[in-house]
Every structure is written in structure tokens, then in C-alpha cells.
Amino acid sequence: MTIIDTPSPNHDERLGPITMIVLHYTGMVDAESAIARLRDPVAKVSAHYLVAEDGTVLRMVDESRRAWHAGASHWRDVDDVNSASVGIEIVNPGHEFGYRPFPDEQIAAVVRLVSAIKDRYGITRGNIVGHSDVAPARKRDPGELFPWHSLARLRLALPRPTKNLMDPGWTQGGFLLALERFGYDVTDPMAAIMAFQRRFRPEMLDGEIDAECRMILLALLLPKPQGDE
């Protein structure tokens, strides 16, 4: 895979080992605008990599350094997600500027990049997440159109469970406790529920806890969730 070095000055020292990959969309009108912002010292944002729609990969921050991509965020027992993760920006205008499906060439490049990083650091599938997973109250990216199933089939992300599903009948409080146990920050319950749906049930983002949501979450908490991988 060819990677083009396009350095950003926005980085600092990591405070822990790499255990996560966080996927974003750029959410800007075009790639040029996104690249300029990620390299602007005034903006104070960056990512380790950017993947263009044609599959071109830019390296903006060395993996040994802490890029500034996740902001205030949390996943499982990690509060400094920037220190623990490699951040990948995927060019897409996002919900604000005309959200659209991700081209096949782009996803193929994302798959190659994620696979290499996962192997390099021994990252588990459950720690390959979206920005909305680690910051549900603030972010929606990479969004409901991102093809997580393409990564799951290659064991580069958790699958959406589809087999041996059972409804545990949790109350709302029980569901939120389970969601927190799985990894989400549930301080804003509605945002956390919608982030979970965006990731694992993207066809219906209503913020309502129903039987399907309960069954999917229960399956994800089991040692080996089974889906259409």
C-alpha cells in the first residue's frame, strides 16, 4: 500500500500504549479543505491517516505520536482515547454537507490500512470503533452509511449479531448498564442509544430501546458474537 507523507504539526506525546483504532469521516465540503484543516496549527486537530475517496492514503502524524482526533471521548476503561488510538479520517462530506455512501476504492484502502494497524499492535475487534462510539453526545461519524460489515467479514470489526438471538427483557436502566459495560459513555442516554444503533442497527435510528436492540447488545456481550461475517 502506497502512503503519501503529508505531515501535520498537530501532535504530542502518547501517554500509553496503542490499543484502539478510531474511524472518522472528515465532514467537510471536500478533501482539500479537510487536509488543510488537519494541517492548520490554529485548528489544533489532526489524524494519523486520511483516506481519500479514490483510495489514496495520506500519513499526517506518525503512529508513535498522539494525534488530536478524538477530543473528549471514552471507550471501555479509556478516557484519553487520543493516547490509546490510531485515528483515521475518511473523506466524506458528512451529514452537514451531503452525506453519501463511501466508494469501494476508499473502503478497500481503509480495510488494508486497518488490517495493517490491527496486526501491528494486536488490537482486538472490539476496539476498532467509530468516532460516534467514543463520543456519542458529540459525534455521528463515520455514520450509518459506513459499511462496518465489510470490515467485520475480515475480522477487522465486531459483526452485527444475527444468530441465536435472545431478548433479555432489560428495563431501560438495565440496557444502559449493559451498554456501559460494553464500552459506551451513557451520560447522555439518548445519544448513547443512537450511537449504538448507528453502529449495529443503522437502518433504524430512533433512540428507542426495543427487543432487537436488547438482543444485539446481549449477543455482543457474549464471548463470541455471531453474525454474517
Contacts in CASP RR format, 6 or more apart in sequence:
PFRMAT RR
TARGET T0000
AUTHOR 0000-0000-0000
METHOD contacts of the structure
MODEL  1
MTIIDTPSPNHDERLGPITMIVLHYTGMVDAESAIARLRDPVAKVSAHYL
VAEDGTVLRMVDESRRAWHAGASHWRDVDDVNSASVGIEIVNPGHEFGYR
PFPDEQIAAVVRLVSAIKDRYGITRGNIVGHSDVAPARKRDPGELFPWHS
LARLRLALPRPTKNLMDPGWTQGGFLLALERFGYDVTDPMAAIMAFQRRF
RPEMLDGEIDAECRMILLALLLPKPQGDE
1 57 0 8 1.000
1 109 0 8 1.000
1 112 0 8 1.000
1 113 0 8 1.000
1 116 0 8 1.000
2 57 0 8 1.000
3 49 0 8 1.000
3 57 0 8 1.000
3 58 0 8 1.000
3 59 0 8 1.000
4 56 0 8 1.000
4 57 0 8 1.000
4 58 0 8 1.000
4 59 0 8 1.000
5 58 0 8 1.000
5 59 0 8 1.000
6 35 0 8 1.000
6 39 0 8 1.000
6 50 0 8 1.000
6 58 0 8 1.000
6 59 0 8 1.000
6 60 0 8 1.000
7 39 0 8 1.000
7 60 0 8 1.000
7 61 0 8 1.000
8 38 0 8 1.000
8 39 0 8 1.000
8 46 0 8 1.000
8 47 0 8 1.000
8 60 0 8 1.000
8 61 0 8 1.000
8 67 0 8 1.000
9 39 0 8 1.000
9 41 0 8 1.000
10 38 0 8 1.000
10 39 0 8 1.000
10 40 0 8 1.000
10 41 0 8 1.000
10 43 0 8 1.000
10 44 0 8 1.000
10 45 0 8 1.000
10 46 0 8 1.000
10 61 0 8 1.000
10 67 0 8 1.000
10 68 0 8 1.000
11 46 0 8 1.000
11 61 0 8 1.000
11 62 0 8 1.000
11 65 0 8 1.000
11 66 0 8 1.000
11 67 0 8 1.000
11 68 0 8 1.000
12 65 0 8 1.000
12 66 0 8 1.000
12 68 0 8 1.000
13 65 0 8 1.000
13 66 0 8 1.000
14 64 0 8 1.000
14 65 0 8 1.000
14 66 0 8 1.000
14 83 0 8 1.000
15 66 0 8 1.000
15 80 0 8 1.000
15 83 0 8 1.000
16 80 0 8 1.000
16 83 0 8 1.000
16 84 0 8 1.000
17 84 0 8 1.000
17 121 0 8 1.000
18 63 0 8 1.000
18 84 0 8 1.000
18 85 0 8 1.000
18 86 0 8 1.000
18 121 0 8 1.000
18 123 0 8 1.000
19 78 0 8 1.000
19 84 0 8 1.000
19 85 0 8 1.000
19 121 0 8 1.000
19 123 0 8 1.000
19 124 0 8 1.000
19 127 0 8 1.000
20 75 0 8 1.000
20 78 0 8 1.000
20 81 0 8 1.000
20 84 0 8 1.000
20 85 0 8 1.000
20 86 0 8 1.000
20 123 0 8 1.000
20 127 0 8 1.000
20 128 0 8 1.000
20 129 0 8 1.000
21 85 0 8 1.000
21 86 0 8 1.000
21 87 0 8 1.000
21 88 0 8 1.000
21 114 0 8 1.000
21 117 0 8 1.000
21 118 0 8 1.000
21 123 0 8 1.000
21 127 0 8 1.000
21 128 0 8 1.000
21 129 0 8 1.000
22 69 0 8 1.000
22 70 0 8 1.000
22 81 0 8 1.000
22 85 0 8 1.000
22 86 0 8 1.000
22 87 0 8 1.000
22 88 0 8 1.000
22 129 0 8 1.000
22 130 0 8 1.000
22 131 0 8 1.000
22 134 0 8 1.000
23 87 0 8 1.000
23 88 0 8 1.000
23 90 0 8 1.000
23 110 0 8 1.000
23 114 0 8 1.000
23 128 0 8 1.000
23 129 0 8 1.000
23 130 0 8 1.000
23 131 0 8 1.000
23 141 0 8 1.000
23 142 0 8 1.000
23 146 0 8 1.000
24 47 0 8 1.000
24 69 0 8 1.000
24 87 0 8 1.000
24 88 0 8 1.000
24 89 0 8 1.000
24 90 0 8 1.000
24 130 0 8 1.000
24 131 0 8 1.000
24 139 0 8 1.000
24 141 0 8 1.000
24 142 0 8 1.000
25 89 0 8 1.000
25 90 0 8 1.000
25 91 0 8 1.000
25 92 0 8 1.000
25 93 0 8 1.000
25 94 0 8 1.000
25 141 0 8 1.000
25 142 0 8 1.000
25 143 0 8 1.000
25 146 0 8 1.000
26 34 0 8 1.000
26 50 0 8 1.000
26 89 0 8 1.000
26 90 0 8 1.000
26 91 0 8 1.000
26 92 0 8 1.000
26 93 0 8 1.000
26 94 0 8 1.000
27 34 0 8 1.000
27 92 0 8 1.000
27 93 0 8 1.000
27 94 0 8 1.000
27 95 0 8 1.000
27 96 0 8 1.000
27 97 0 8 1.000
27 141 0 8 1.000
28 34 0 8 1.000
28 37 0 8 1.000
28 93 0 8 1.000
28 97 0 8 1.000
29 93 0 8 1.000
29 97 0 8 1.000
30 91 0 8 1.000
30 93 0 8 1.000
31 50 0 8 1.000
31 52 0 8 1.000
31 53 0 8 1.000
31 91 0 8 1.000
34 50 0 8 1.000
34 89 0 8 1.000
34 91 0 8 1.000
35 50 0 8 1.000
35 58 0 8 1.000
37 43 0 8 1.000
37 45 0 8 1.000
38 45 0 8 1.000
38 46 0 8 1.000
38 47 0 8 1.000
38 50 0 8 1.000
38 60 0 8 1.000
38 89 0 8 1.000
39 46 0 8 1.000
39 60 0 8 1.000
44 68 0 8 1.000
45 68 0 8 1.000
45 69 0 8 1.000
46 60 0 8 1.000
46 61 0 8 1.000
46 67 0 8 1.000
46 68 0 8 1.000
46 69 0 8 1.000
47 60 0 8 1.000
47 61 0 8 1.000
47 67 0 8 1.000
47 69 0 8 1.000
47 87 0 8 1.000
47 88 0 8 1.000
47 89 0 8 1.000
48 59 0 8 1.000
48 60 0 8 1.000
48 61 0 8 1.000
48 62 0 8 1.000
48 63 0 8 1.000
48 67 0 8 1.000
48 69 0 8 1.000
48 86 0 8 1.000
48 87 0 8 1.000
48 88 0 8 1.000
49 57 0 8 1.000
49 58 0 8 1.000
49 59 0 8 1.000
49 60 0 8 1.000
49 86 0 8 1.000
49 87 0 8 1.000
49 88 0 8 1.000
49 89 0 8 1.000
49 113 0 8 1.000
50 57 0 8 1.000
50 58 0 8 1.000
50 60 0 8 1.000
50 88 0 8 1.000
50 89 0 8 1.000
50 90 0 8 1.000
50 91 0 8 1.000
51 57 0 8 1.000
51 58 0 8 1.000
51 88 0 8 1.000
51 89 0 8 1.000
51 90 0 8 1.000
51 91 0 8 1.000
51 106 0 8 1.000
51 109 0 8 1.000
51 110 0 8 1.000
51 113 0 8 1.000
52 58 0 8 1.000
52 91 0 8 1.000
52 106 0 8 1.000
53 91 0 8 1.000
53 92 0 8 1.000
53 102 0 8 1.000
53 103 0 8 1.000
53 105 0 8 1.000
53 106 0 8 1.000
54 103 0 8 1.000
54 105 0 8 1.000
54 106 0 8 1.000
55 103 0 8 1.000
55 105 0 8 1.000
55 106 0 8 1.000
55 108 0 8 1.000
55 109 0 8 1.000
56 109 0 8 1.000
57 109 0 8 1.000
57 113 0 8 1.000
60 67 0 8 1.000
61 67 0 8 1.000
63 86 0 8 1.000
63 117 0 8 1.000
63 120 0 8 1.000
66 82 0 8 1.000
66 83 0 8 1.000
67 82 0 8 1.000
67 86 0 8 1.000
67 87 0 8 1.000
68 82 0 8 1.000
69 82 0 8 1.000
69 85 0 8 1.000
69 87 0 8 1.000
69 89 0 8 1.000
69 131 0 8 1.000
70 81 0 8 1.000
70 82 0 8 1.000
70 85 0 8 1.000
70 87 0 8 1.000
70 131 0 8 1.000
70 134 0 8 1.000
70 135 0 8 1.000
71 81 0 8 1.000
71 82 0 8 1.000
71 135 0 8 1.000
72 135 0 8 1.000
72 138 0 8 1.000
73 79 0 8 1.000
73 81 0 8 1.000
73 82 0 8 1.000
73 131 0 8 1.000
73 134 0 8 1.000
73 135 0 8 1.000
73 185 0 8 1.000
74 81 0 8 1.000
74 134 0 8 1.000
74 135 0 8 1.000
74 183 0 8 1.000
74 185 0 8 1.000
75 81 0 8 1.000
75 127 0 8 1.000
75 129 0 8 1.000
75 133 0 8 1.000
75 134 0 8 1.000
75 183 0 8 1.000
75 184 0 8 1.000
76 127 0 8 1.000
76 183 0 8 1.000
78 84 0 8 1.000
81 134 0 8 1.000
86 117 0 8 1.000
86 121 0 8 1.000
88 110 0 8 1.000
88 113 0 8 1.000
88 114 0 8 1.000
90 102 0 8 1.000
90 106 0 8 1.000
90 110 0 8 1.000
90 142 0 8 1.000
90 146 0 8 1.000
91 106 0 8 1.000
92 99 0 8 1.000
92 100 0 8 1.000
92 102 0 8 1.000
92 141 0 8 1.000
92 142 0 8 1.000
93 99 0 8 1.000
93 100 0 8 1.000
94 100 0 8 1.000
94 141 0 8 1.000
94 143 0 8 1.000
95 140 0 8 1.000
95 143 0 8 1.000
99 143 0 8 1.000
99 145 0 8 1.000
100 145 0 8 1.000
101 145 0 8 1.000
102 110 0 8 1.000
102 142 0 8 1.000
102 145 0 8 1.000
102 146 0 8 1.000
102 147 0 8 1.000
107 147 0 8 1.000
107 150 0 8 1.000
110 151 0 8 1.000
111 150 0 8 1.000
111 151 0 8 1.000
111 154 0 8 1.000
111 156 0 8 1.000
114 128 0 8 1.000
114 151 0 8 1.000
114 156 0 8 1.000
115 154 0 8 1.000
115 156 0 8 1.000
117 123 0 8 1.000
118 128 0 8 1.000
118 156 0 8 1.000
125 152 0 8 1.000
125 155 0 8 1.000
125 156 0 8 1.000
125 157 0 8 1.000
125 158 0 8 1.000
126 157 0 8 1.000
126 158 0 8 1.000
128 151 0 8 1.000
128 156 0 8 1.000
128 157 0 8 1.000
128 158 0 8 1.000
129 199 0 8 1.000
130 141 0 8 1.000
130 142 0 8 1.000
130 146 0 8 1.000
130 199 0 8 1.000
131 139 0 8 1.000
131 141 0 8 1.000
131 142 0 8 1.000
132 139 0 8 1.000
132 140 0 8 1.000
132 141 0 8 1.000
132 142 0 8 1.000
132 143 0 8 1.000
132 195 0 8 1.000
132 198 0 8 1.000
132 199 0 8 1.000
133 184 0 8 1.000
133 195 0 8 1.000
133 199 0 8 1.000
134 185 0 8 1.000
135 185 0 8 1.000
136 184 0 8 1.000
136 185 0 8 1.000
136 188 0 8 1.000
136 191 0 8 1.000
136 192 0 8 1.000
136 194 0 8 1.000
136 195 0 8 1.000
137 185 0 8 1.000
137 187 0 8 1.000
137 188 0 8 1.000
137 191 0 8 1.000
137 192 0 8 1.000
140 198 0 8 1.000
143 198 0 8 1.000
143 202 0 8 1.000
144 198 0 8 1.000
144 202 0 8 1.000
144 203 0 8 1.000
144 205 0 8 1.000
145 202 0 8 1.000
148 157 0 8 1.000
148 160 0 8 1.000
148 199 0 8 1.000
149 159 0 8 1.000
149 160 0 8 1.000
149 228 0 8 1.000
151 157 0 8 1.000
152 158 0 8 1.000
152 159 0 8 1.000
152 160 0 8 1.000
152 227 0 8 1.000
152 229 0 8 1.000
153 159 0 8 1.000
153 228 0 8 1.000
153 229 0 8 1.000
155 229 0 8 1.000
158 220 0 8 1.000
158 225 0 8 1.000
159 225 0 8 1.000
159 226 0 8 1.000
159 227 0 8 1.000
159 228 0 8 1.000
159 229 0 8 1.000
160 200 0 8 1.000
160 201 0 8 1.000
160 216 0 8 1.000
160 227 0 8 1.000
160 228 0 8 1.000
161 200 0 8 1.000
161 215 0 8 1.000
161 216 0 8 1.000
161 219 0 8 1.000
161 220 0 8 1.000
161 225 0 8 1.000
161 226 0 8 1.000
161 227 0 8 1.000
162 226 0 8 1.000
162 227 0 8 1.000
162 228 0 8 1.000
163 219 0 8 1.000
163 226 0 8 1.000
163 227 0 8 1.000
164 219 0 8 1.000
164 226 0 8 1.000
165 215 0 8 1.000
165 216 0 8 1.000
165 218 0 8 1.000
165 219 0 8 1.000
166 215 0 8 1.000
166 218 0 8 1.000
167 211 0 8 1.000
167 214 0 8 1.000
167 215 0 8 1.000
167 218 0 8 1.000
168 214 0 8 1.000
168 215 0 8 1.000
168 218 0 8 1.000
169 211 0 8 1.000
169 214 0 8 1.000
170 178 0 8 1.000
170 209 0 8 1.000
170 214 0 8 1.000
172 189 0 8 1.000
172 209 0 8 1.000
175 193 0 8 1.000
175 209 0 8 1.000
175 213 0 8 1.000
175 214 0 8 1.000
175 217 0 8 1.000
176 186 0 8 1.000
176 189 0 8 1.000
176 192 0 8 1.000
176 193 0 8 1.000
178 217 0 8 1.000
178 218 0 8 1.000
178 221 0 8 1.000
179 186 0 8 1.000
179 192 0 8 1.000
179 193 0 8 1.000
179 196 0 8 1.000
179 217 0 8 1.000
180 186 0 8 1.000
181 221 0 8 1.000
182 217 0 8 1.000
182 220 0 8 1.000
182 221 0 8 1.000
184 192 0 8 1.000
184 195 0 8 1.000
184 196 0 8 1.000
185 192 0 8 1.000
186 192 0 8 1.000
190 207 0 8 1.000
193 207 0 8 1.000
193 208 0 8 1.000
193 209 0 8 1.000
193 213 0 8 1.000
194 205 0 8 1.000
194 207 0 8 1.000
196 213 0 8 1.000
196 217 0 8 1.000
197 204 0 8 1.000
197 205 0 8 1.000
197 206 0 8 1.000
197 207 0 8 1.000
197 213 0 8 1.000
198 205 0 8 1.000
200 216 0 8 1.000
200 217 0 8 1.000
200 220 0 8 1.000
201 212 0 8 1.000
201 213 0 8 1.000
201 216 0 8 1.000
219 225 0 8 1.000
219 226 0 8 1.000
END
